[in-house]
Amino acid sequence: MDISRKLGILVFCGVPAIIGGGIVYGVVGSYIPVALYLILLYLAVGAIVSK
């Protein structure tokens, strides 16, 4: 996988981080679940990009 594809995947996953973080905060009302959501998202993206 070339560098431009990896950067594209990282940019594409920025939208779920912003929108999903807002949704999680709206539902739960706390920043702890938002942090857990972002950590899981970053781990998943890291696994995809590291291939």
Secondary structure, DSSP 4 states (H G I P E B T S, - for coil): --HHHHHHHHHHTHHHHHHHHHHHHHHH--HHHHHHHHHHHHHHHHHHHT-
